[in-house]
Amino acid sequence: MMVACACAGMVFAGSVQAGPIGSACMKGRNAGTTVCGCIDQIADRTLSRADQRRAAGLFKDPDKAQQIRMSDRQADNDFWARYKNFAATAEAYCAR
């Protein structure tokens, strides 16, 4: 698993530019820089930039996640499948 190798021992340095999800993680959670950096790296590997921006909005507005999950729109269903893959991957590799 390349993702596992990429995240092993990863440190999120303050000078590194965080992506949308890493920035949202740092603003809205009690997670530290290491965990948010790992989550950001997983996002870079599993989500497009547009999906990352959309997913970052879910950190700010968790009710939006429920709306997307329950949506009848195919685009929302497709996004939700990609988001679930991202979340499962991040949980598996970043919660260590």
C-alpha positions as CSV (number, residue, x, y, z in Angstrom):
1,M,0.0,0.0,0.0
2,M,1.6,3.2,-1.2
3,V,-0.6,5.3,1.0
4,A,0.7,3.5,4.1
5,C,4.3,4.1,3.1
6,A,3.6,7.8,2.3
7,C,2.0,8.4,5.7
8,A,4.4,6.4,7.9
9,G,6.3,8.8,10.1
10,M,4.9,11.9,8.4
11,V,5.2,15.2,10.1
12,F,3.2,18.3,9.1
13,A,5.7,21.1,9.3
14,G,4.4,24.6,9.8
15,S,6.2,25.8,6.7
16,V,4.4,23.3,4.5
17,Q,1.3,24.7,2.6
18,A,-1.7,22.8,3.8
19,G,-4.4,21.9,1.3
20,P,-8.1,22.7,1.9
21,I,-8.7,19.6,4.1
22,G,-5.5,20.1,6.2
23,S,-6.4,23.7,6.8
24,A,-10.0,22.9,7.7
25,C,-8.7,20.2,10.1
26,M,-6.4,22.6,11.8
27,K,-9.2,25.2,12.2
28,G,-12.0,23.0,13.4
29,R,-10.5,20.1,15.3
30,N,-8.4,19.5,18.3
31,A,-6.2,17.3,16.2
32,G,-2.5,18.2,16.1
33,T,-0.4,19.1,13.1
34,T,0.8,15.5,12.6
35,V,-2.7,14.1,12.3
36,C,-4.0,17.0,10.1
37,G,-0.9,16.7,7.9
38,C,-1.5,13.0,7.5
39,I,-5.2,13.7,6.6
40,D,-4.1,16.3,4.1
41,Q,-1.7,13.8,2.5
42,I,-4.4,11.2,2.2
43,A,-6.7,13.8,0.7
44,D,-4.1,14.7,-1.9
45,R,-3.9,11.0,-2.9
46,T,-7.6,10.1,-2.9
47,L,-9.5,13.3,-3.8
48,S,-9.4,15.8,-6.6
49,R,-8.7,19.4,-5.7
50,A,-12.4,20.2,-6.3
51,D,-13.5,17.3,-4.0
52,Q,-11.0,18.5,-1.4
53,R,-12.6,22.0,-1.4
54,R,-16.1,20.4,-1.1
55,A,-15.0,18.1,1.7
56,A,-13.3,20.9,3.6
57,G,-16.7,22.6,3.7
58,L,-18.0,19.6,5.6
59,F,-15.7,20.4,8.5
60,K,-17.4,23.8,8.7
61,D,-20.9,22.6,8.1
62,P,-21.4,18.9,9.2
63,D,-25.2,19.1,8.3
64,K,-24.1,19.5,4.7
65,A,-22.6,16.0,4.8
66,Q,-26.1,14.6,5.7
67,Q,-27.6,16.5,2.8
68,I,-25.1,15.1,0.4
69,R,-25.4,11.6,1.7
70,M,-29.2,11.7,1.3
71,S,-29.2,13.4,-2.0
72,D,-30.8,11.8,-5.1
73,R,-28.3,13.5,-7.4
74,Q,-25.8,11.2,-9.0
75,A,-23.0,13.7,-8.7
76,D,-23.6,13.8,-4.9
77,N,-23.6,10.0,-4.7
78,D,-20.3,9.9,-6.7
79,F,-18.7,12.5,-4.4
80,W,-20.0,10.7,-1.3
81,A,-18.4,7.4,-2.5
82,R,-15.1,9.2,-3.0
83,Y,-15.4,10.9,0.3
84,K,-16.1,7.7,2.2
85,N,-13.0,6.1,0.6
86,F,-10.9,9.1,1.7
87,A,-12.4,9.0,5.2
88,A,-11.8,5.3,5.6
89,T,-8.2,5.6,4.3
90,A,-7.4,8.6,6.6
91,E,-8.9,6.8,9.6
92,A,-6.8,3.7,8.9
93,Y,-3.5,5.5,8.4
94,C,-3.8,8.7,10.5
95,A,-5.3,7.5,13.7
96,R,-2.1,5.6,14.7
